[in-house]
Amino acid sequence: MRSTLLRVAFAVLAVSAPETAATGPDGLLGCKALAASGLGDGILLPSTPGNGYHESVESYYGLGSREIKPTCVFRPRTAQHVSRAIKALSKLPWVRIAVRGGGHSTWPNNNIADGVTMDLGLLDQTQVHLPTTPHAPPIAAVGAGSRWAAALLEVEKYGLSINAGRVANVGVAGLTLGAGLSFHSGRRGFTCDDVANYEVVLAPSGQIVNANAKQNPDLFKALKGGGGNFGIVTRFDFAAFPAGKLYGGMATTSWDYRDTILDSFVRLVSINEQHPADSQIVIYMYEAASRSLTVSSTPVNTDGNANSTSFEPMAAVPWLVDSRKIQTYSDLAASMADPGGDYYMWFSLCFQNNKRVIDKATELFERLRDEVQRGNMEADVHRLIWVFQQLPKHYAQKNPGGNVLGVDKTLTEDAIVWLGEANVKTAKAKAVFQGKMSKISEELEGYAESIGAATQWRYMNYVNQDQDPIKSYGRENIAFMKRVAAKYDPQGFFQTRVPGGFKISHVR
Ligand SMILES: Cc1cc2nc3c(=O)[nH]c(=O)nc-3n(C[C@H](O)[C@H](O)[C@H](O)COP(=O)(O)OP(=O)(O)OC[C@H]3O[C@@H](n4cnc5c(N)ncnc54)[C@H](O)[C@@H]3O)c2cc1C
């Protein structure tokens, strides 16, 4: 019955006008090949009402991704389904594919017009394996379609935690493949540093392999920060660790207190190695509609200590809104989730823990805010956001040589990750703010360089598509990633057939 329905749906798609100009014959051949491989149950077509196609496409974080209409969405239920799909699609060299984890990338590298989008959302199980030998850690085996909320809730049942992302509905896969910054990073480094094993589907064979310290160790290292260059990861096995409730939350105050908060932040970055349970995120937020300008701090102590001396310098700040409390990691992550739905013009840099660079960033923020106000752009602009996060050099020493990020060599000073966001509502504003944000990022980078406060590394998960994070990993890591890609993906399937994301073949 199901296959009859699919045949009818394909026939309708083939003879009638496509739903969008993006739905062309190449993608259709890919969808048909999946059906012919017995994977019809996982295929969602735009013409079949209520089958989940529209829900999948509309659930991306970024409006840019939501606007792309793939010919079909394929939702595998198992790694074997992914394997069969790769085998089928690899025989059709003209069909293009996108891979989606949680769908939270801010630019459309996770969806594809006139092609097949593989939405891993049904691979969303987390299983906790308690150790059977004295020194082995508990393992949380997390499906590649999981969001952090679900994975955290499962491990917390066992009194455990993982080196998780900080926002509930963000995907485990994209965050971990790009590195991963967590409230636990002070003790555990990047999220990828805590992966003990990856289950990966390779192309064109569809072979399912494990990558860990003993099996395929080169692939294991390359996946730690290397993005979607080598295969489709279907499961991440994280080392889990005992953890209770943490202390933290977001507290917001008026723009007048930004220096007090930033002084506290810079101080914490410099003493973080002695206070690894503590972290702080500072956020400038301009809401265009209300013209409100605020600064927020998100202090967190992962030991559940509400009185850490790290946060003392902010003690006298009068908060307008304050959600800090003792709570679980999953509750804090849930409180930080937002539904998305804008076009996101994100740019990111790293620079040394130097207040002068932050002051320059503040000047650029105020200048952009003034431009929005003077231009009466409220109908086009939702929010301007600057985020400052800690990147003390001790993060890089948690797994030296064990990932491809290159920070063990390049992060010689305590640093700050700057994320500048122009979150806009219209296509017109998207083009305008891409240009404005690019110039701001260049000016800030130039300023950091001019005072000797630049830092080489660029964070894949925050940068703009016009930035080049892999180049910042250093020549040795680039050469290593190229070798690993050639070995495990000999036909360059993930370089050409899956065009989304930062590709190692594009790095010179
Ligand atoms: C609201 C918000 C909060 C965030 N918070 C944090 C944070 O706390 N810490 C942090 O480090 N980052 C954070 N990020 C950035 C986040 O890490 C990236 O957006 C990341 O790409 C999201 O992963 P995803 O699976 O949801 O993305 P997707 O858009 O699904 O995927 C991102 C990329 O990875 C590829 N990919 C996805 N799954 C696989 C797979 N299984 N195998 C191979 N390739 C795959 C996709 O093709 C795509 O190119 C946040 C982002 C947002 C929007």
PDBQT file of the ligand as one rigid body, heavy atoms in Angstrom, charges set to zero:
ROOT
HETATM    1  C1  LIG A 601      20.764  28.898  19.377  1.00  0.00    +0.000 C 
HETATM    2  C2  LIG A 601      22.129  28.310  19.167  1.00  0.00    +0.000 A 
HETATM    3  C3  LIG A 601      22.898  27.937  20.262  1.00  0.00    +0.000 A 
HETATM    4  C4  LIG A 601      24.168  27.391  20.094  1.00  0.00    +0.000 A 
HETATM    5  N1  LIG A 601      24.912  27.036  21.190  1.00  0.00    +0.000 NA
HETATM    6  C5  LIG A 601      26.143  26.502  21.014  1.00  0.00    +0.000 A 
HETATM    7  C6  LIG A 601      26.934  26.097  22.133  1.00  0.00    +0.000 A 
HETATM    8  O1  LIG A 601      26.531  26.190  23.290  1.00  0.00    +0.000 OA
HETATM    9  N2  LIG A 601      28.165  25.602  21.897  1.00  0.00    +0.000 N 
HETATM   10  C7  LIG A 601      28.658  25.459  20.641  1.00  0.00    +0.000 A 
HETATM   11  O2  LIG A 601      29.791  24.999  20.506  1.00  0.00    +0.000 OA
HETATM   12  N3  LIG A 601      27.925  25.811  19.556  1.00  0.00    +0.000 NA
HETATM   13  C8  LIG A 601      26.692  26.329  19.709  1.00  0.00    +0.000 A 
HETATM   14  N4  LIG A 601      25.953  26.692  18.615  1.00  0.00    +0.000 N 
HETATM   15  C9  LIG A 601      26.503  26.490  17.259  1.00  0.00    +0.000 C 
HETATM   16  C10 LIG A 601      26.228  25.057  16.815  1.00  0.00    +0.000 C 
HETATM   17  O3  LIG A 601      27.285  24.261  17.288  1.00  0.00    +0.000 OA
HETATM   18  C11 LIG A 601      26.141  24.925  15.282  1.00  0.00    +0.000 C 
HETATM   19  O4  LIG A 601      25.080  25.694  14.805  1.00  0.00    +0.000 OA
HETATM   20  C12 LIG A 601      25.972  23.465  14.848  1.00  0.00    +0.000 C 
HETATM   21  O5  LIG A 601      26.208  23.366  13.468  1.00  0.00    +0.000 OA
HETATM   22  C13 LIG A 601      24.595  22.931  15.166  1.00  0.00    +0.000 C 
HETATM   23  O6  LIG A 601      24.535  21.548  14.958  1.00  0.00    +0.000 OA
HETATM   24  P1  LIG A 601      23.231  20.896  14.281  1.00  0.00    +0.000 P 
HETATM   25  O7  LIG A 601      23.391  19.428  14.252  1.00  0.00    +0.000 OA
HETATM   26  O8  LIG A 601      22.016  21.459  14.911  1.00  0.00    +0.000 OA
HETATM   27  O9  LIG A 601      23.395  21.524  12.832  1.00  0.00    +0.000 OA
HETATM   28  P2  LIG A 601      23.016  21.107  11.355  1.00  0.00    +0.000 P 
HETATM   29  O10 LIG A 601      22.629  22.384  10.725  1.00  0.00    +0.000 OA
HETATM   30  O11 LIG A 601      22.078  19.989  11.273  1.00  0.00    +0.000 OA
HETATM   31  O12 LIG A 601      24.432  20.618  10.807  1.00  0.00    +0.000 OA
HETATM   32  C14 LIG A 601      25.555  21.467  10.754  1.00  0.00    +0.000 C 
HETATM   33  C15 LIG A 601      26.544  20.916   9.701  1.00  0.00    +0.000 C 
HETATM   34  O13 LIG A 601      27.004  19.621  10.090  1.00  0.00    +0.000 OA
HETATM   35  C16 LIG A 601      26.695  18.645   9.076  1.00  0.00    +0.000 C 
HETATM   36  N5  LIG A 601      26.229  17.440   9.757  1.00  0.00    +0.000 N 
HETATM   37  C17 LIG A 601      25.215  17.391  10.665  1.00  0.00    +0.000 A 
HETATM   38  N6  LIG A 601      25.085  16.142  11.122  1.00  0.00    +0.000 NA
HETATM   39  C18 LIG A 601      26.020  15.393  10.517  1.00  0.00    +0.000 A 
HETATM   40  C19 LIG A 601      26.386  14.016  10.605  1.00  0.00    +0.000 A 
HETATM   41  N7  LIG A 601      25.750  13.215  11.429  1.00  0.00    +0.000 N 
HETATM   42  N8  LIG A 601      27.411  13.568   9.858  1.00  0.00    +0.000 NA
HETATM   43  C20 LIG A 601      28.065  14.415   9.020  1.00  0.00    +0.000 A 
HETATM   44  N9  LIG A 601      27.766  15.725   8.895  1.00  0.00    +0.000 NA
HETATM   45  C21 LIG A 601      26.753  16.210   9.639  1.00  0.00    +0.000 A 
HETATM   46  C22 LIG A 601      25.582  19.278   8.252  1.00  0.00    +0.000 C 
HETATM   47  O14 LIG A 601      25.559  18.766   6.936  1.00  0.00    +0.000 OA
HETATM   48  C23 LIG A 601      25.925  20.744   8.310  1.00  0.00    +0.000 C 
HETATM   49  O15 LIG A 601      26.889  21.073   7.344  1.00  0.00    +0.000 OA
HETATM   50  C24 LIG A 601      24.672  27.214  18.779  1.00  0.00    +0.000 A 
HETATM   51  C25 LIG A 601      23.894  27.575  17.670  1.00  0.00    +0.000 A 
HETATM   52  C26 LIG A 601      22.636  28.112  17.860  1.00  0.00    +0.000 A 
HETATM   53  C27 LIG A 601      21.818  28.496  16.652  1.00  0.00    +0.000 C 
ENDROOT
TORSDOF 0
